[in-house]
Amino acid sequence: MSNFNNLAILPVLLPVIAGILAIFIHKKPVATRVMTAIFTIAQLLLSFFLTIYVFNHGPIVLETGDWKAPFGIVVVADELAMLLVTTTNIISVAIAMYSFYTIKALEHRYFFYVFYHFLIAGVSGAFLTGDLFNLFVFFEVLLMSSYALIIFGSGKEQLRESVKYVLINVFSSIIFVTTIAFLYSVTGTVNIAQLGMRVGEIEQAGILTTIAVMLFFVFATKGALFPLYFWLPKSYAVPHPVVAALFGSLLTKVGIYSILRTFTVIFGYEAQFTHQIFIIIGVLTILFGVVGALSTHNIKLIIAYNIIPAVGFMLIGIGVFSVTSLAGAVYYLIHDMIIKCALFLLAGTVVSITGTTDIRKMGGLIHRYPLLGWLFFVSALVVAGIPPFSGFIGKYLLVRGGLEEGHYFAIILALLLSLLILLSVIRIFITAFWGEEKEYNGKHVSMKGIVPPVSFLLAFSIFLGLGAEVVYPYVQFIGDVLASPSYYIENVIKE
């Protein structure tokens, strides 16, 4: 095993170390912030380096303890995993910057930075793990961190929603570990690459399809797909803005990634059955997410509901199951992680200024906070998929892939519904920022704590759109790999 392979575990190890350090210095706000800044920047630089290396030299596979795959624990830093780890660390840096100005010194006693670092470790580990059982383990790491973060601030609404959030995730985790046990009893392994080899060879299609549906149920619950999205909107609308941004940008995306990985490498052999269901569920997810976003005047709920149509678009891309649609799903996944973080931070700032979540009680904010207004306007265009921003590139690839495979009705309906996504976010801008300025009961918010992290995120989002010619070949390569899982299998299990 090359010493270089050991770097594959660092995106998980560094935030774990940071979280442990934060336990001991949590009563020293300045020291905690300095340590957090150092670690988050180091993680981002490391992930950029590893991503460039992986695209140039192929996946890094760490076989812990020198136990060869599939017998030992395997960390697989392939192109898809590293792209998502890098996106996670971009979000991590923005969240850290925002938190330095919004997490008060007295709030440090709630151990925010401890659980923040552990959540980043859990998300990165879920992207990098090479077996299903450790995917479950990292799910639990990020979920346990989220259980602590959702009640950060201890408001009455937060406590109420946290009960629902914990119960639904505990239930899905029980099903997850039970399904892994069923799959192991049939195949004799939990290694994702070896499962990809064995599942197609085992003549027990009925049992394997049942297991696939159970896994999809677990990931659909965590990804907030129809009809299992009911827990998400209020659970993501009530926490502290910095926590809502973490949840909205990362947690549901781990569920979508898990579907993407398992239903390409492991269960791709029955694509004609499962993937047709994906397209139907994807369209229904978009429909109900849009309806939810248009049915409320709560700015936080509008942004939370907009997570749901996005995961619907990604699921359609997986369901179409062509190189173009899979590349589109990956492109849209990266885009949505970044822009949802920006929108949650902006929405949280608006609520802090106005002292209300009801957009009908807002107006004229752009007169006092012009930069905030235009940052929100650009973010709205990005999330709605207006060209030439990143949302447009992802949707274009998804549409092209769907039309090439003959899924005309689903694609046209998804496109029409996407116009309503634009309406849901633009009405926030028109209502809250335009018109006559109103008197508010909130507080004056310094833009120096808001503009840098949001601009940082929008810079990457705009680059994904305007720089699509540079980015797309790498994403298309990932689409090729996902459509033909032998590449992943051969890199992990070397005969």
C-alpha positions, -999 to +999 in steps of 0.1 A: +000+000+000+014+033-011+018+059+017+000+083-007-031+062-003-033+072+033-044+107+022-078+093+013-088+091+049-078+127+058-111+143+046-127+123+074-098+124+100-092+161+099-127+172+109-128+145+136-096+159+151-110+194+148-142+182+166-122+167+194-101+198+198-133+219+199-145+200+230-115+212+250-115+248+239-153+255+235-152+280+263-126+301+244-145+315+214-115+332+197-094+300+199-123+279+186-128+302+156-091+303+148-088+265+150-120+260+129-107+284+102-073+266+100-089+231+098-117+241+073-092+258+049-068+229+052-096+204+044-106+225+014-070+227+000-065+189+006-098+180-011-088+202-042-054+184-043-069+149-040-096+157-066-070+169-091-049+138-084-078+114-088-089+128-121-053+126-134-042+093-120-074+073-111-091+065-078-072+062-045-082+030-027-071+028+010-072-008+023-070-003+061-047-026+080-034-039+047-065-062+045-072-065+008-106-057-006-132-070-001-121-085+033-111-053+050-125-018+055-120+001+022-119+039+016-125+047-021-116+082-032-129+080-068-138+109-090-175+111-079-166+109-042-138+135-043-160+159-063-186+157-036-161+159-008-146+191-023-181+206-026-188+197+010-156+215+021-165+246+000-198+247+020-179+240+052-157+271+047-187+293+039-206+280+070-175+287+092-172+322+079-209+329+085-208+313+120-180+336+132-203+366+130-236+349+139-227+324+167-226+345+199-199+339+225-224+327+250-238+301+225-204+283+224-215+264+255-238+244+232-208+229+215-218+241+180-183+237+165-179+202+180-210+188+162-203+209+131-170+193+126-183+158+133-212+164+108-186+173+081-167+141+090-198+120+087-208+135+053-173+131+039-171+095+052-204+086+036-190+098+002-157+079+006-166+046+022-164+015+001-189-007+019-225-005+029-220-012+066-197+018+070-221+039+049-246+031+077-219+040+103-212+074+087-249+080+083-252+076+121-222+099+127-238+127+107-273+121+121-261+121+157-244+154+150-276+167+134-297+157+164-275+180+186-275+208+160-312+209+153-319+220+189-291+246+189-307+276+206-334+254+222-365+272+209-398+255+216-404+249+178-370+234+175-376+209+203-410+199+187-396+194+153-365+177+166-387+149+180-402+142+146-368+145+129-351+120+153-380+095+152-381+093+114-343+090+111-341+063+138-368+043+121-351+045+087-317+036+103-333+004+118-345-005+083-311+004+068-291-020+091-317-047+087-316-045+049-278-047+050-281-079+071-305-093+045-282-084+016-252-100+034-271-132+040-278-135+003-244-123-011-219-129+017-205-094+015-211-057+022-183-044+000-200-022-027-176-033-055-180-071-047-217-066-044-216-052-079-200-084-090-222-109-071-257-094-074-258-099-111-247-135-108-271-147-080-303-162-094-325-148-067-339-118-086-371-115-064-352-113-031-326-089-045-353-066-060-370-066-026-337-057-009-332-030-035-366-015-028-359-015+009-326+003+004-343+028-018-369+034+009-341+042+034-323+066+010-356+081-002-365+089+034-331+105+041-332+123+007-368+136+012-383+120-019-421+117-025-440+106-004-414+106+024-405+143+024-431+153+050-406+155+078-382+179+060-397+214+056-403+224+092-373+204+105-351+226+082-369+258+087-368+261+125-331+257+134-305+285+136-297+298+101-262+284+101-276+249+110-304+251+084-278+259+058-257+229+068-288+206+067-302+220+035-270+218+015-256+184+028-280+160+045-305+152+017-277+150-008-261+121+011-293+102+005-292+110-032-256+101-035-264+067-018-291+060-045-267+071-072-239+048-059-259+017-050-283+017-081-254+021-105-227-002-091-249-028-073-285-028-087-279-016-122-287-050-136-325-045-130-326-009-143-357-014-164-378-020-132-364+002-105-354+031-127-388+035-142-401+039-107-374+065-101-387+087-129-423+086-117-413+093-081-389+121-093-418+139-111-441+136-081-413+149-059-409+180-080-447+185-082-453+183-044-422+203-036-433+232-059-468+231-044-454+233-009-431+262-018-460+282-034-484+274-005-466+293+022-455+328+030-428+317+054-395+326+038-376+297+055-403+272+045-402+284+009-364+277+008-368+244+026-395+232+002-372+241-027-349+214-016-375+188-026-379+196-064-341+196-067-338+160-054-366+151-077-346+164-107-316+143-096-337+112-092-351+116-127-315+118-140-307+085-122-339+069-135-332+078-171-298+060-166-279+073-196-244+088-196-258+123-202-286+121-176-262+107-150-237+135-157-266+159-154-277+144-120-241+149-107-238+184-121-272+193-106-262+177-073-231+199-070-249+230-081-277+224-056-255+218-026-238+252-031-268+273-039-290+259-012-264+268+014-263+304+000-301+307+000-305+294+036-278+319+048-296+348+030-330+338+043-317+336+078-302+371+075-335+385+062-353+370+092-327+384+116-332+419+101-370+419+099-378+399+130-404+379+111-405+349+087-437+361+069-427+378+036-461+397+036-448+417+066-416+426+047-408+452+021-382+477+009-352+459+023-332+467-008-331+504+002-312+497+034-294+465+023-289+467-015-261+442-016-281+417+003-310+422-022-289+416-053-271+386-038-306+371-032-317+380-067-287+363-083-292+333-060-328+331-072-318+330-108-292+303-101-316+280-082-343+284-109-319+273-136-317+306-156-289+305-182-259+308-180-258+298-143-250+263-130-287+253-125-293+257-162-263+234-171-275+206-148-311+209-161-300+210-197-280+177-193-310+161-175-334+173-202-311+162-231-306+128-215-343+123-209-353+133-244-326+110-259-341+081-240-377+089-250-390+101-216-408+131-232-438+135-208-417+134-176-391+158-189-417+183-203-437+182-170-405+187-150-395+217-171-430+233-167-428+228-130-393+244-129-409+277-139-429+276-107-396+271-088-385+305-102-419+320-092-415+307-056-381+324-050-387+355-071-418+364-051-395+365-020-374+391-038-403+411-050-422+411-017-393+414+008-368+436-011-390+457-034-415+484-026-417+508+003-394+502+033-412+491+065-404+493+101-390+461+116-386+446+151-354+428+141-318+439+145-293+456+124-271+431+107-235+438+096-230+428+060-193+420+066-204+388+082-229+379+053-214+391+020-181+371+021-195+336+027-224+341+003-202+357-024-178+328-019-206+303-026-220+323-055-185+325-071-183+287-073-219+285-085-214+310-113-181+293-123-200+260-127-223+278-152-199+302-170-171+277-168-191+247-179-167+241-208-140+234-182-161+215-157-183+194-180-157+169-194-149+158-158-186+154-150-192+135-182-164+111-173-182+105-140-214+098-160-195+073-182-182+056-151-216+054-134-232+040-165-205+013-166-197+003-130-168-021-140-144+009-137-153+012-100-152-025-094-119-031-111-102-003-092-114-015-058-110-053-063-078-060-081-075-096-092 
